[in-house]
Amino acid sequence: MSLDALGYSWPCGFARFEIAVRNPGVDRFGDGELALLAAALGHPVRRIRAHI
């Protein structure tokens, strides 16, 4: 089966690397925190929640 034939729950993505935070004491990063991270990396970022 190819990746095109799989059913995905959106949003989803494939990445070359990830930044994972476990048990950070908050439910998710806010938009401001994501903007700071994107600025530090010099590249836009997107939040994709993992289903483990």
Secondary structure, DSSP 8 states (H G I E B T S, - for coil): --GGGS---SS----S------S-SSSS--HHHHHHHHHHHTS---------
